[in-house]
Amino acid sequence: MNFGYVKFIRPQHPTLRQWIKGYYVQQSNQEDFHTSLTFYQNITTTISVYKDSATTSSGRYRQQRFQAGKGFSALLVGLVDKYQQVEFFGPIDRLGIVFYPLGINHFLRQPLGDLLKRHYSFFDCYEDAFTTFLPAVYAADKLEQKRDLLDDFFLHRFQAPDLPLLFKAVELLTTSDEELKVQVLAAKLGVSRRTLLRRFKKYLGYSVEEY
């Protein structure tokens, strides 16, 4: 299947490498370009930026169709129910930023859970990005140039939220040989079940059981 031109690169700055898994581009200038991708439930969070693409969806199915002159739009993907199928029609110019678990919270002014909807949400938290930053990124010829611009953009928005409880919770959930029940996990962390559930949903989007 033809996915167009697809390339992935990691951030160069060591601070960003802790929280951002990488940047990728997907491009095709073919008028008859058509492909389909299935994304399965995942613990990463992604900002997908599209140039001249209209979004429509129904449940787990989403369609991206070329629309000349539409400009930039961004989707936040991080709360997938089992899977999501995305179908692309026409030329595509897509930029993705993939964050590790809890990573995106280091670059937002509000918790991730406040922004997420099931499967995807429209994303506009970076006020000047569409008019000043994204045109420069899309104009850069080489992937390394795009990476450097993205690194600079996210470094200027970096913050250090106080999330040690959740980092420990994620570590326990992803390394344990057994399926940890919420009450057991809360006891291991020394917090109430209610506190764990509330903070998990607030900063990760998923419930503990979904995660």
C-alpha positions as CSV (number, residue, x, y, z in Angstrom):
1,M,0.0,0.0,0.0
2,N,1.3,3.5,-0.9
3,F,1.5,5.7,2.2
4,G,3.4,8.5,0.4
5,Y,6.6,9.9,1.7
6,V,7.0,9.1,5.4
7,K,9.9,10.0,7.6
8,F,10.5,10.1,11.3
9,I,13.1,11.9,13.4
10,R,13.8,12.2,17.1
11,P,14.2,15.6,18.9
12,Q,17.8,16.7,19.1
13,H,17.6,18.4,22.5
14,P,18.1,16.0,25.5
15,T,15.3,17.6,27.6
16,L,12.8,17.1,24.8
17,R,13.9,13.5,24.2
18,Q,12.5,12.6,27.7
19,W,9.0,13.7,26.7
20,I,8.7,13.7,22.9
21,K,9.1,10.4,21.1
22,G,9.6,12.1,17.8
23,Y,8.4,14.1,14.8
24,Y,7.2,12.7,11.5
25,V,6.0,13.9,8.1
26,Q,3.7,12.2,5.6
27,Q,3.5,13.8,2.2
28,S,2.1,13.1,-1.3
29,N,1.3,15.5,-4.1
30,Q,-0.6,13.0,-6.2
31,E,-4.1,14.1,-6.9
32,D,-5.4,10.5,-6.8
33,F,-3.6,9.6,-3.6
34,H,-5.6,7.3,-1.4
35,T,-4.6,5.2,1.6
36,S,-6.0,3.9,4.8
37,L,-4.4,3.5,8.2
38,T,-5.6,1.8,11.4
39,F,-4.4,3.1,14.7
40,Y,-4.8,0.9,17.7
41,Q,-5.3,1.9,21.4
42,N,-1.9,3.3,22.5
43,I,-0.4,5.0,25.5
44,T,1.3,7.8,23.4
45,T,-0.4,11.1,22.5
46,T,-0.1,12.7,19.1
47,I,-0.7,16.1,17.6
48,S,-1.4,15.7,13.9
49,V,-1.1,18.8,11.8
50,Y,-2.6,18.9,8.4
51,K,-2.3,21.5,5.6
52,D,-5.3,21.9,3.3
53,S,-7.2,18.9,4.7
54,A,-10.8,18.7,5.8
55,T,-11.8,16.3,8.6
56,T,-15.0,14.3,8.9
57,S,-15.7,11.4,11.2
58,S,-18.2,8.8,12.4
59,G,-17.3,6.8,15.5
60,R,-14.0,5.0,14.9
61,Y,-13.8,6.0,11.3
62,R,-12.2,9.3,10.3
63,Q,-11.6,10.8,6.8
64,Q,-9.0,13.3,5.7
65,R,-9.7,14.8,2.3
66,F,-7.7,17.4,0.5
67,Q,-9.3,20.9,0.4
68,A,-7.3,23.5,-1.4
69,G,-6.9,26.8,0.6
70,K,-8.2,25.4,3.9
71,G,-4.9,26.2,5.6
72,F,-3.7,24.5,8.8
73,S,-5.7,22.3,11.2
74,A,-4.5,20.2,14.1
75,L,-5.9,17.1,15.8
76,L,-5.1,15.7,19.2
77,V,-5.2,11.9,19.3
78,G,-4.8,10.2,22.6
79,L,-8.0,8.5,23.7
80,V,-8.6,5.8,21.2
81,D,-11.3,3.2,22.0
82,K,-9.7,-0.1,20.7
83,Y,-8.9,1.3,17.3
84,Q,-9.4,4.2,14.9
85,Q,-9.4,3.9,11.1
86,V,-8.3,6.9,9.1
87,E,-8.7,7.2,5.3
88,F,-6.8,9.8,3.2
89,F,-7.9,11.2,-0.1
90,G,-5.9,13.5,-2.4
91,P,-2.6,15.2,-1.8
92,I,-1.5,15.1,1.8
93,D,1.0,17.2,3.9
94,R,0.9,16.0,7.4
95,L,3.2,16.7,10.4
96,G,3.0,14.6,13.6
97,I,4.4,15.2,17.1
98,V,4.3,12.0,19.2
99,F,4.6,12.3,23.0
100,Y,5.5,9.7,25.6
101,P,3.0,9.0,28.4
102,L,2.5,12.2,30.4
103,G,4.9,14.0,28.0
104,I,2.5,16.4,26.5
105,N,1.6,17.8,29.9
106,H,5.1,19.4,29.9
107,F,4.0,21.7,27.1
108,L,0.4,22.6,27.9
109,R,-1.1,25.2,30.2
110,Q,-4.0,22.9,31.1
111,P,-4.1,19.1,31.9
112,L,-4.3,16.8,28.9
113,G,-7.6,15.2,30.2
114,D,-9.4,18.6,29.8
115,L,-8.6,18.6,26.0
116,L,-9.2,15.0,25.0
117,K,-12.3,13.6,23.4
118,R,-12.8,10.0,22.3
119,H,-10.6,9.2,19.3
120,Y,-9.5,12.8,18.5
121,S,-10.1,16.4,19.3
122,F,-9.4,19.6,17.4
123,F,-6.4,21.2,18.9
124,D,-5.7,25.0,19.1
125,C,-3.8,25.5,22.3
126,Y,-0.8,27.2,20.7
127,E,-2.3,30.6,19.8
128,D,0.1,31.9,17.2
129,A,1.2,28.5,15.7
130,F,-1.1,28.5,12.7
131,T,-0.1,32.0,11.5
132,T,3.6,32.3,12.4
133,F,5.2,29.0,13.3
134,L,3.6,26.3,11.1
135,P,4.3,28.2,7.8
136,A,8.0,28.3,8.7
137,V,8.0,24.6,9.5
138,Y,6.2,23.6,6.3
139,A,8.5,25.8,4.2
140,A,11.6,24.1,5.6
141,D,13.0,21.7,2.9
142,K,14.8,19.2,5.1
143,L,13.5,17.1,8.0
144,E,16.4,18.2,10.2
145,Q,15.4,21.8,9.6
146,K,11.8,21.0,10.6
147,R,13.1,19.2,13.7
148,D,15.2,22.2,14.8
149,L,12.2,24.5,14.5
150,L,10.0,22.1,16.4
151,D,12.7,21.7,19.1
152,D,12.9,25.5,19.6
153,F,9.1,25.8,19.7
154,F,8.6,23.2,22.4
155,L,11.6,24.3,24.5
156,H,10.0,27.7,24.8
157,R,6.8,26.1,26.1
158,F,8.5,23.6,28.4
159,Q,7.4,23.4,32.1
160,A,7.8,20.8,34.8
161,P,4.4,19.7,36.2
162,D,4.4,18.0,39.6
163,L,3.5,14.5,38.5
164,P,5.7,12.0,40.5
165,L,2.6,10.0,41.6
166,L,1.5,9.4,38.0
167,F,5.0,8.6,36.8
168,K,5.2,5.9,39.5
169,A,1.7,4.6,38.6
170,V,2.6,4.3,34.9
171,E,5.8,2.5,35.8
172,L,4.0,0.0,37.9
173,L,1.3,-0.6,35.3
174,T,3.7,-1.1,32.5
175,T,6.2,-3.3,34.3
176,S,4.1,-5.4,36.5
177,D,3.7,-9.1,35.6
178,E,0.2,-9.0,37.0
179,E,-2.9,-7.0,36.2
180,L,-3.1,-4.4,39.0
181,K,-6.5,-3.5,40.3
182,V,-7.1,0.1,41.1
183,Q,-7.3,-0.4,44.8
184,V,-4.1,-2.4,44.8
185,L,-2.3,0.2,42.7
186,A,-3.6,3.0,45.0
187,A,-2.3,1.1,48.1
188,K,1.1,0.7,46.5
189,L,1.3,4.4,45.8
190,G,0.0,5.4,49.3
191,V,-3.0,7.4,48.0
192,S,-6.8,6.9,48.0
193,R,-8.5,5.2,45.2
194,R,-10.4,8.4,44.4
195,T,-7.3,10.5,44.2
196,L,-5.6,8.1,41.9
197,L,-8.6,7.9,39.6
198,R,-9.1,11.6,39.5
199,R,-5.4,12.4,38.7
200,F,-5.0,9.6,36.2
201,K,-8.0,10.8,34.2
202,K,-6.9,14.4,34.5
203,Y,-3.4,14.0,33.1
204,L,-3.6,10.9,31.0
205,G,-7.1,11.0,29.6
206,Y,-7.6,7.3,30.0
207,S,-9.1,5.7,33.2
208,V,-6.7,3.3,35.1
209,E,-8.6,0.3,33.7
210,E,-8.4,1.6,30.1
211,Y,-4.7,2.2,30.5
